[in-house]
């Protein structure tokens, strides 16, 4: 499974929990949105993450 910025943006828009987590990651680590999305992908989606199935369905 490969990272796709557009898929991650869609997933975050459709999942309030991820939207809140994205804001949290951006604030905590002082990251730009694009880097925070990638970090969120590796933490919550990749390798049997909680949102992997939702990501694959997009």
Residue pairs with C-beta under 8 A, 6 or more apart in sequence:
1 45
1 46
1 52
1 55
1 56
3 38
3 41
3 46
5 34
5 37
5 38
7 55
7 58
8 37
8 38
8 40
8 41
8 45
8 55
9 37
10 58
11 18
11 45
11 51
11 54
11 55
11 58
12 18
12 19
12 22
12 37
12 40
13 19
14 54
15 51
15 54
18 40
18 44
18 51
21 40
21 44
22 33
22 36
22 37
22 40
25 31
25 36
25 39
25 40
26 32
26 33
26 36
29 36
29 39
31 39
41 55
43 49
44 50
44 51
45 51
45 52
45 55
46 52
